[in-house]
């Protein structure tokens, strides 16, 4: 029953936050009657909500529980002042992302009217190899993850997307050496992604901070600004727990 409920919740996407019961049943591979019964139960718990037009959407209760349980909440709180500072300077898109499985998950984004085109959004995902944040996280990720991504498939999003495993491997090595990456036109011809890693107090990479700016010769100039922000975010993160101590929250 729990597995079926999860499949229903996973039917919703950022582009389609509201669905009919029949569409939910199709996407979750459930009989319409079964899907209808589970949707009613989830609505009763506030995890889903029925809209005036008869469609079903994600409920506020689910959002509340997700924020309460999310390990990225402290990261977002620590990062926000630095993201705002970067945004004030850059004036385009500033993003905070984490590694989630074989994808990069964007947990925060600041934008502005008239900013350059950007396909990412909060709670949105992109392939690790294609985005600047993803490449930074992949470069510091486990070796088995790197080999899995390098083995493909690597879909070409633009003419500049790195889809050759040899070139991608070299790019990851360069990111580890320089601590930054600039991907010009890899997702959209008019945009460039610039990203650097965020390290916790142990030195482990826990996130990537990036900007999406116009694809021009000035994109690389944002690297020092991002590195300063990443250093500040890392210092603002809660210190690691000391072995043998007791938390005030139990």
C-alpha positions in Angstrom: 0.0 0.0 0.0 2.8 2.4 0.9 4.6 1.7 -2.4 1.4 2.5 -4.3 1.0 5.7 -2.4 4.6 6.7 -3.2 4.0 5.9 -6.9 1.0 8.3 -6.8 3.0 11.1 -5.3 5.8 10.6 -7.8 3.3 11.1 -10.6 3.4 14.9 -10.1 6.2 16.9 -11.7 7.2 20.6 -11.5 5.6 21.2 -14.9 2.4 19.3 -14.0 1.5 20.0 -10.4 -2.1 19.1 -11.0 -3.5 15.9 -12.6 -6.7 14.0 -13.1 -7.3 10.8 -11.2 -7.2 8.9 -14.5 -3.8 10.4 -15.4 -2.5 9.6 -11.9 -3.6 6.0 -12.4 -1.9 5.8 -15.7 1.4 7.2 -14.5 1.4 5.2 -11.3 0.4 2.0 -13.2 -2.6 1.4 -11.0 -6.2 0.6 -11.7 -8.4 3.7 -11.8 -10.5 2.5 -8.8 -7.4 1.7 -6.8 -5.8 5.1 -7.6 -9.1 6.9 -6.8 -9.3 5.2 -3.4 -5.6 6.0 -2.5 -6.0 9.6 -3.7 -9.0 10.0 -1.4 -7.0 8.7 1.5 -4.1 11.0 0.7 -6.4 14.0 0.4 -7.9 13.1 3.8 -4.4 13.4 5.3 -3.7 16.6 3.5 -0.9 15.2 1.4 -2.9 15.8 -1.7 -5.6 18.4 -2.4 -8.6 18.5 -4.7 -8.8 21.6 -6.9 -12.0 23.4 -8.0 -11.5 22.1 -11.5 -11.6 18.5 -10.3 -7.9 17.8 -10.7 -5.6 16.7 -7.8 -2.5 18.5 -6.6 0.2 18.2 -4.0 -1.1 19.3 -0.6 0.4 21.8 1.8 0.8 19.1 4.5 3.3 17.2 2.2 5.3 20.4 1.7 5.3 21.0 5.5 6.6 17.4 6.2 9.2 17.6 3.5 10.6 20.9 4.9 10.7 19.5 8.4 12.5 16.3 7.4 14.8 17.7 4.7 18.5 17.7 5.5 18.9 20.6 3.0 16.9 23.0 5.2 19.9 24.0 7.3 22.0 24.3 4.1 19.5 26.6 2.5 19.3 28.8 5.7 23.1 29.0 5.8 23.4 29.8 2.1 20.6 32.3 1.7 22.5 35.5 2.8 25.4 34.6 0.5 23.1 33.7 -2.4 21.5 37.1 -2.0 24.8 38.9 -2.0 25.9 37.1 -5.2 22.5 37.8 -6.8 22.9 41.5 -6.0 26.2 41.6 -8.0 25.3 39.2 -10.8 21.6 40.2 -11.4 20.8 36.9 -13.2 20.2 33.5 -11.7 21.9 32.2 -8.5 21.4 28.5 -7.5 22.1 26.1 -4.8 22.2 22.4 -5.7 22.8 19.0 -4.1 23.6 15.6 -5.4 20.6 13.2 -5.4 21.1 9.8 -6.9 22.3 10.3 -10.5 20.9 13.8 -10.8 21.5 17.3 -9.5 18.6 18.6 -7.4 18.2 22.4 -7.1 17.1 23.4 -3.6 17.2 27.2 -4.0 17.2 29.7 -6.9 17.2 33.4 -7.0 16.3 35.1 -10.3 15.3 38.5 -11.7 13.1 40.0 -14.4 15.0 40.0 -17.7 17.5 37.5 -16.6 19.1 35.1 -19.2 17.2 32.0 -20.0 17.4 29.2 -17.4 15.7 25.8 -17.4 16.2 25.0 -13.7 13.8 25.6 -10.8 13.5 24.9 -7.1 13.0 21.1 -6.7 13.9 20.7 -10.4 16.5 18.2 -11.6 19.1 18.0 -14.4 21.5 15.4 -15.6 24.8 15.6 -13.7 27.0 15.8 -16.8 25.0 18.7 -18.5 24.8 21.4 -15.8 27.6 23.3 -14.1 26.3 22.4 -10.7 26.0 18.8 -11.7 29.6 18.6 -13.1 30.9 20.1 -9.8 29.0 17.5 -7.7 29.9 14.6 -10.1 33.6 15.6 -9.9 33.7 15.1 -6.2 31.2 12.2 -6.1 31.9 8.5 -5.6 33.9 6.7 -8.2 31.1 4.3 -9.0 28.8 7.2 -9.7 31.3 8.8 -12.0 31.7 5.6 -14.0 28.0 5.0 -14.2 27.4 8.5 -15.6 30.4 8.2 -18.0 29.0 4.9 -19.3 25.9 6.9 -20.5 23.7 7.5 -22.1 24.9 11.1 -22.5 22.2 13.0 -24.3 23.3 16.1 -26.3 21.2 19.1 -25.2 23.1 21.6 -27.4 26.0 21.4 -29.8 28.3 22.3 -26.8 27.1 19.6 -24.4 29.9 17.3 -23.5 28.8 13.8 -24.4 32.1 12.1 -25.2 33.2 10.1 -22.1 36.9 10.9 -22.6 36.2 14.7 -22.7 33.9 14.4 -19.7 36.4 12.5 -17.7 39.0 15.2 -18.5 36.5 17.9 -17.6 35.9 16.3 -14.2 39.6 16.1 -13.5 39.9 19.8 -14.4 37.1 20.7 -12.0 38.9 18.8 -9.2 42.1 20.7 -10.0 40.7 24.2 -10.3 37.7 24.0 -8.0 35.3 25.5 -10.5 33.7 25.0 -13.9 32.3 27.2 -16.7 30.0 25.6 -19.1 29.1 27.9 -22.0 26.0 27.0 -23.9 25.8 23.4 -22.6 22.0 23.6 -21.8 21.0 26.7 -23.8 23.1 28.4 -26.4 22.5 31.9 -24.8 23.4 30.9 -21.3 26.6 29.9 -19.4 26.7 28.1 -16.1 29.4 28.8 -13.6 29.7 26.7 -10.5 31.9 25.9 -7.5 31.7 23.4 -4.7 30.5 24.1 -1.2 32.5 22.2 1.5 31.5 21.5 5.0 33.9 21.9 8.0 35.3 18.5 7.3 36.2 19.5 3.7 33.5 17.2 2.1 31.6 18.7 -0.8 27.9 19.0 0.3 26.5 21.3 -2.4 27.3 23.4 -5.4 26.6 27.1 -5.8 26.2 28.4 -9.3 25.2 31.3 -11.5 23.5 31.3 -14.9 24.6 34.3 -16.9 24.8 35.4 -20.5 27.0 33.3 -22.7 29.7 35.8 -23.3 33.4 36.3 -22.5 32.7 37.6 -19.0 31.2 34.4 -17.5 34.5 33.2 -16.1 34.8 36.4 -14.1 32.1 35.2 -11.7 34.3 32.4 -10.3 36.0 34.4 -7.5 32.7 35.7 -6.4 31.2 32.2 -6.2 34.2 30.9 -4.4 33.9 33.6 -1.8 30.2 32.8 -1.3 30.9 29.0 -1.1 33.5 29.6 1.6 31.1 31.7 3.6 28.3 29.1 3.2 30.7 26.3 4.4 31.7 28.3 7.4 28.0 29.1 8.2 27.0 25.4 8.3 26.5 23.8 11.7 29.8 22.3 13.0 29.9 18.5 12.9 28.6 16.6 15.9 31.3 15.7 18.5 31.4 12.0 19.2 30.1 11.3 22.8 28.1 14.5 23.2 24.4 14.6 23.6 22.1 16.8 21.4 19.7 19.1 23.2 17.0 17.7 20.9 17.7 14.2 21.9 
